[in-house]
């Protein structure tokens, strides 16, 4: 997973697939939030337009802690 934020365009993208994977379908989840799927229907990314407006002024992520193996 890779997360990118472009503050100039206020655009957030969360990648779940390898770089270069092409989207075959995009579905609008809610205005400004779009999910991209590959040709097999697997979620490959989520785009958030006007991210600071949708997510609040502070862009912050909390990821679950990994348990020790």
The first five atom37 places (N, CA, C, CB, O) and aatype in JSON, in Angstrom:
{
  "aatype": [20, 20, 20, 20, 20, 20, 20, 20, 20, 20, 20, 20, 20, 20, 20, 20, 20, 20, 20, 20, 20, 20, 20, 20, 20, 20, 20, 20, 20, 20, 20, 20, 20, 20, 20, 20, 20, 20, 20, 20, 20, 20, 20, 20, 20, 20, 20, 20, 20, 20, 20, 20, 20, 20, 20, 20, 20, 20, 20, 20, 20, 20, 20, 20, 20, 20, 20, 20, 20],
  "atom_mask": [
    [1, 1, 1, 1, 1],
    [1, 1, 1, 1, 1],
    [1, 1, 1, 1, 1],
    [1, 1, 1, 1, 1],
    [1, 1, 1, 1, 1],
    [1, 1, 1, 1, 1],
    [1, 1, 1, 1, 1],
    [1, 1, 1, 1, 1],
    [1, 1, 1, 1, 1],
    [1, 1, 1, 1, 1],
    [1, 1, 1, 1, 1],
    [1, 1, 1, 1, 1],
    [1, 1, 1, 1, 1],
    [1, 1, 1, 1, 1],
    [1, 1, 1, 1, 1],
    [1, 1, 1, 1, 1],
    [1, 1, 1, 1, 1],
    [1, 1, 1, 1, 1],
    [1, 1, 1, 1, 1],
    [1, 1, 1, 1, 1],
    [1, 1, 1, 1, 1],
    [1, 1, 1, 1, 1],
    [1, 1, 1, 1, 1],
    [1, 1, 1, 1, 1],
    [1, 1, 1, 1, 1],
    [1, 1, 1, 1, 1],
    [1, 1, 1, 1, 1],
    [1, 1, 1, 1, 1],
    [1, 1, 1, 1, 1],
    [1, 1, 1, 1, 1],
    [1, 1, 1, 1, 1],
    [1, 1, 1, 1, 1],
    [1, 1, 1, 1, 1],
    [1, 1, 1, 1, 1],
    [1, 1, 1, 1, 1],
    [1, 1, 1, 1, 1],
    [1, 1, 1, 1, 1],
    [1, 1, 1, 1, 1],
    [1, 1, 1, 1, 1],
    [1, 1, 1, 1, 1],
    [1, 1, 1, 1, 1],
    [1, 1, 1, 1, 1],
    [1, 1, 1, 1, 1],
    [1, 1, 1, 1, 1],
    [1, 1, 1, 1, 1],
    [1, 1, 1, 1, 1],
    [1, 1, 1, 1, 1],
    [1, 1, 1, 1, 1],
    [1, 1, 1, 1, 1],
    [1, 1, 1, 1, 1],
    [1, 1, 1, 1, 1],
    [1, 1, 1, 1, 1],
    [1, 1, 1, 1, 1],
    [1, 1, 1, 1, 1],
    [1, 1, 1, 1, 1],
    [1, 1, 1, 1, 1],
    [1, 1, 1, 1, 1],
    [1, 1, 1, 1, 1],
    [1, 1, 1, 1, 1],
    [1, 1, 1, 1, 1],
    [1, 1, 1, 1, 1],
    [1, 1, 1, 1, 1],
    [1, 1, 1, 1, 1],
    [1, 1, 1, 1, 1],
    [1, 1, 1, 1, 1],
    [1, 1, 1, 1, 1],
    [1, 1, 1, 1, 1],
    [1, 1, 1, 1, 1],
    [1, 1, 1, 1, 1]
  ],
  "atom_positions": [
    [[0.86, -1.17, 0.0], [0.0, 0.0, 0.0], [0.9, 1.23, 0.0], [-0.98, 0.0, 1.23], [1.93, 1.27, 0.67]],
    [[0.48, 2.22, -0.77], [1.21, 3.48, -0.85], [0.19, 4.62, -0.78], [2.09, 3.57, -2.16], [-0.87, 4.53, -1.39]],
    [[0.51, 5.67, -0.05], [-0.39, 6.81, 0.08], [0.34, 8.05, -0.42], [-0.87, 6.99, 1.55], [1.47, 8.31, -0.03]],
    [[-0.32, 8.8, -1.29], [0.24, 10.06, -1.79], [-0.76, 11.19, -1.56], [0.61, 9.94, -3.3], [-1.97, 11.01, -1.71]],
    [[-0.22, 12.34, -1.18], [-1.06, 13.54, -1.02], [-0.4, 14.68, -1.76], [-1.27, 13.89, 0.49], [0.79, 14.95, -1.56]],
    [[-1.15, 15.34, -2.62], [-0.67, 16.5, -3.36], [-1.37, 17.72, -2.77], [-0.96, 16.36, -4.92], [-2.53, 17.97, -3.07]],
    [[-0.66, 18.49, -1.93], [-1.31, 19.63, -1.28], [-1.72, 20.75, -2.24], [-0.4, 20.2, -0.23], [-2.67, 21.49, -1.97]],
    [[-1.01, 20.89, -3.36], [-1.36, 21.94, -4.33], [-2.7, 21.65, -4.99], [-0.28, 22.06, -5.4], [-3.5, 22.57, -5.2]],
    [[-2.96, 20.38, -5.31], [-4.23, 20.0, -5.93], [-5.22, 19.49, -4.9], [-3.99, 18.94, -7.0], [-6.38, 19.21, -5.23]],
    [[-4.78, 19.37, -3.64], [-5.61, 18.86, -2.54], [-6.2, 17.5, -2.9], [-6.75, 19.86, -2.21], [-7.4, 17.26, -2.77]],
    [[-5.3, 16.62, -3.37], [-5.69, 15.31, -3.88], [-4.96, 14.23, -3.09], [-5.39, 15.18, -5.39], [-3.75, 14.29, -2.91]],
    [[-5.71, 13.25, -2.63], [-5.16, 12.12, -1.89], [-5.43, 10.85, -2.69], [-5.76, 12.02, -0.46], [-6.54, 10.66, -3.18]],
    [[-4.41, 9.99, -2.82], [-4.62, 8.71, -3.5], [-3.98, 7.62, -2.67], [-4.02, 8.74, -4.94], [-2.83, 7.73, -2.24]],
    [[-4.74, 6.56, -2.46], [-4.26, 5.39, -1.73], [-4.16, 4.25, -2.74], [-5.2, 5.03, -0.51], [-5.16, 3.83, -3.32]],
    [[-2.95, 3.75, -2.93], [-2.69, 2.67, -3.88], [-2.68, 1.33, -3.15], [-1.34, 2.9, -4.63], [-2.02, 1.19, -2.11]],
    [[-3.39, 0.35, -3.67], [-3.39, -1.0, -3.13], [-2.73, -2.0, -4.07], [-4.82, -1.43, -2.82], [-2.53, -3.15, -3.71]],
    [[-2.41, -1.56, -5.28], [-1.83, -2.43, -6.3], [-0.43, -1.95, -6.67], [-2.73, -2.49, -7.56], [0.01, -0.88, -6.25]],
    [[0.25, -2.76, -7.45], [1.58, -2.4, -7.93], [1.5, -1.2, -8.86], [2.23, -3.6, -8.66], [0.48, -0.98, -9.52]],
    [[2.56, -0.42, -8.9], [2.63, 0.73, -9.8], [2.39, 0.28, -11.23], [4.0, 1.45, -9.68], [2.9, -0.76, -11.65]],
    [[1.63, 1.04, -11.96], [1.35, 0.74, -13.36], [0.1, -0.08, -13.6], [2.49, 0.03, -13.92], [-0.3, -0.28, -14.75]],
    [[-0.55, -0.56, -12.53], [-1.79, -1.31, -12.69], [-2.87, -0.36, -13.2], [-2.23, -1.97, -11.35], [-3.1, 0.7, -12.62]],
    [[-3.51, -0.74, -14.28], [-4.52, 0.13, -14.9], [-5.9, -0.13, -14.33], [-4.54, -0.09, -16.42], [-6.29, -1.26, -14.06]],
    [[-6.64, 0.96, -14.15], [-8.02, 0.86, -13.67], [-8.93, 0.53, -14.86], [-8.48, 2.18, -12.98], [-8.84, 1.16, -15.91]],
    [[-9.79, -0.45, -14.67], [-10.76, -0.82, -15.69], [-12.12, -0.19, -15.38], [-10.89, -2.35, -15.79], [-12.95, -0.02, -16.27]],
    [[-12.34, 0.15, -14.12], [-13.61, 0.72, -13.7], [-13.38, 1.64, -12.51], [-14.64, -0.39, -13.35], [-12.58, 1.33, -11.62]],
    [[-14.07, 2.77, -12.5], [-14.04, 3.7, -11.38], [-15.46, 3.89, -10.9], [-13.38, 5.06, -11.78], [-16.36, 4.16, -11.69]],
    [[-15.65, 3.77, -9.59], [-16.97, 3.94, -8.99], [-16.89, 5.09, -7.99], [-17.46, 2.63, -8.3], [-15.97, 5.15, -7.18]],
    [[-17.87, 6.0, -8.06], [-17.94, 7.08, -7.1], [-18.58, 6.54, -5.82], [-18.74, 8.29, -7.67], [-19.73, 6.09, -5.84]],
    [[-17.85, 6.6, -4.73], [-18.33, 6.12, -3.44], [-19.22, 7.16, -2.79], [-17.14, 5.77, -2.51], [-20.3, 6.86, -2.28]],
    [[-18.76, 8.39, -2.83], [-19.48, 9.56, -2.35], [-18.88, 10.72, -3.13], [-19.36, 9.75, -0.75], [-17.77, 10.59, -3.63]],
    [[-19.56, 11.85, -3.25], [-18.96, 12.95, -4.02], [-17.53, 13.25, -3.56], [-19.83, 14.22, -3.9], [-17.29, 13.53, -2.39]],
    [[-16.61, 13.18, -4.5], [-15.21, 13.47, -4.21], [-14.38, 12.26, -3.82], [-15.13, 14.46, -3.13], [-13.16, 12.37, -3.65]],
    [[-15.01, 11.1, -3.66], [-14.28, 9.88, -3.3], [-14.58, 8.81, -4.35], [-14.68, 9.38, -1.86], [-15.73, 8.43, -4.56]],
    [[-13.52, 8.33, -5.01], [-13.67, 7.39, -6.11], [-12.81, 6.16, -5.86], [-13.3, 8.06, -7.45], [-11.67, 6.28, -5.41]],
    [[-13.35, 4.99, -6.16], [-12.63, 3.72, -6.03], [-12.32, 3.18, -7.41], [-13.46, 2.69, -5.2], [-13.2, 3.12, -8.27]],
    [[-11.07, 2.8, -7.63], [-10.63, 2.23, -8.9], [-10.48, 0.72, -8.75], [-9.3, 2.87, -9.37], [-9.95, 0.23, -7.75]],
    [[-10.94, -0.01, -9.77], [-10.89, -1.47, -9.78], [-10.19, -1.94, -11.04], [-12.31, -2.08, -9.68], [-10.3, -1.3, -12.09]],
    [[-9.46, -3.06, -10.94], [-8.82, -3.62, -12.13], [-9.83, -4.45, -12.91], [-7.59, -4.49, -11.74], [-11.0, -4.52, -12.53]],
    [[-9.41, -5.08, -14.0], [-10.33, -5.83, -14.85], [-10.91, -7.06, -14.17], [-9.64, -6.24, -16.11], [-11.92, -7.61, -14.63]],
    [[-10.28, -7.51, -13.07], [-10.81, -8.65, -12.32], [-11.72, -8.22, -11.17], [-9.66, -9.47, -11.76], [-12.2, -9.06, -10.41]],
    [[-11.96, -6.92, -11.05], [-12.84, -6.41, -10.0], [-12.16, -6.18, -8.67], [-13.97, -7.34, -9.81], [-12.82, -5.96, -7.66]],
    [[-10.83, -6.25, -8.66], [-10.07, -6.05, -7.41], [-9.82, -4.56, -7.19], [-8.72, -6.83, -7.46], [-9.44, -3.84, -8.12]],
    [[-10.03, -4.1, -5.97], [-9.78, -2.7, -5.62], [-8.3, -2.41, -5.75], [-10.28, -2.38, -4.19], [-7.47, -3.08, -5.13]],
    [[-7.96, -1.4, -6.56], [-6.55, -1.05, -6.74], [-6.2, 0.32, -6.18], [-6.19, -1.1, -8.21], [-5.03, 0.63, -6.0]],
    [[-7.21, 1.15, -5.9], [-6.91, 2.46, -5.34], [-8.15, 3.26, -5.0], [-6.07, 3.22, -6.29], [-9.24, 3.0, -5.5]],
    [[-7.94, 4.24, -4.14], [-9.0, 5.17, -3.75], [-8.47, 6.58, -3.92], [-9.48, 4.91, -2.27], [-7.38, 6.91, -3.45]],
    [[-9.24, 7.41, -4.61], [-8.88, 8.81, -4.83], [-9.85, 9.7, -4.06], [-8.9, 9.15, -6.35], [-11.06, 9.5, -4.08]],
    [[-9.28, 10.69, -3.37], [-10.09, 11.65, -2.63], [-9.77, 13.03, -3.17], [-9.83, 11.56, -1.07], [-8.66, 13.53, -3.0]],
    [[-10.75, 13.64, -3.84], [-10.61, 14.98, -4.39], [-11.07, 15.96, -3.32], [-11.45, 15.15, -5.71], [-12.03, 15.71, -2.6]],
    [[-10.36, 17.11, -3.21], [-10.6, 18.08, -2.14], [-10.47, 17.37, -0.79], [-12.0, 18.75, -2.29], [-11.36, 17.45, 0.06]],
    [[-9.35, 16.69, -0.63], [-9.12, 15.84, 0.54], [-9.24, 16.59, 1.87], [-7.76, 15.2, 0.45], [-9.82, 16.06, 2.82]],
    [[-8.7, 17.8, 1.95], [-8.77, 18.52, 3.22], [-10.21, 18.88, 3.58], [-7.91, 19.79, 3.16], [-10.55, 18.95, 4.76]],
    [[-11.04, 19.11, 2.59], [-12.45, 19.41, 2.83], [-13.19, 18.15, 3.29], [-13.11, 19.99, 1.57], [-13.99, 18.21, 4.23]],
    [[-12.94, 17.02, 2.62], [-13.63, 15.78, 2.93], [-13.14, 15.16, 4.24], [-13.47, 14.79, 1.8], [-13.94, 14.66, 5.03]],
    [[-11.82, 15.2, 4.45], [-11.25, 14.53, 5.6], [-10.98, 15.46, 6.78], [-9.97, 13.86, 5.21], [-10.58, 15.01, 7.85]],
    [[-11.21, 16.74, 6.59], [-10.91, 17.71, 7.64], [-9.63, 18.43, 7.27], [-10.78, 17.03, 9.04], [-8.89, 17.98, 6.39]],
    [[-9.36, 19.51, 7.91], [-8.21, 20.34, 7.57], [-6.88, 19.62, 7.79], [-8.23, 21.6, 8.38], [-5.91, 19.91, 7.09]],
    [[-6.83, 18.7, 8.73], [-5.59, 17.99, 9.01], [-5.66, 16.6, 8.38], [-5.34, 17.9, 10.55], [-6.51, 15.79, 8.74]],
    [[-4.76, 16.34, 7.44], [-4.71, 15.03, 6.81], [-3.85, 14.14, 7.69], [-4.14, 15.12, 5.34], [-2.65, 14.37, 7.85]],
    [[-4.46, 13.13, 8.26], [-3.77, 12.25, 9.19], [-4.28, 10.83, 9.02], [-3.94, 12.72, 10.65], [-5.47, 10.61, 8.8]],
    [[-3.39, 9.88, 9.13], [-3.76, 8.48, 9.01], [-3.3, 7.73, 10.23], [-3.17, 7.86, 7.73], [-2.2, 7.96, 10.74]],
    [[-4.14, 6.83, 10.7], [-3.75, 5.93, 11.76], [-3.84, 4.53, 11.19], [-4.66, 6.1, 13.03], [-4.9, 4.09, 10.74]],
    [[-2.73, 3.84, 11.22], [-2.69, 2.48, 10.71], [-2.61, 1.53, 11.89], [-1.5, 2.27, 9.75], [-2.02, 1.86, 12.91]],
    [[-3.2, 0.35, 11.74], [-3.14, -0.61, 12.84], [-1.71, -1.05, 13.1], [-4.02, -1.82, 12.56], [-0.91, -1.16, 12.17]],
    [[-1.42, -1.29, 14.36], [-0.09, -1.79, 14.71], [0.05, -3.22, 14.25], [0.16, -1.67, 16.23], [-0.89, -4.01, 14.31]],
    [[1.23, -3.55, 13.79], [1.5, -4.92, 13.38], [1.87, -5.74, 14.62], [2.64, -4.98, 12.32], [2.68, -5.31, 15.44]],
    [[1.29, -6.89, 14.73], [1.64, -7.75, 15.85], [2.93, -8.49, 15.55], [0.49, -8.74, 16.16], [3.22, -8.8, 14.39]],
    [[3.69, -8.78, 16.57], [4.94, -9.52, 16.4], [4.65, -10.94, 15.97], [5.77, -9.51, 17.7], [3.76, -11.6, 16.51]],
    [[5.41, -11.4, 15.0], [5.17, -12.76, 14.49], [5.91, -13.79, 15.31], [5.6, -12.87, 13.03], [5.82, -14.99, 15.02]]
  ]
}
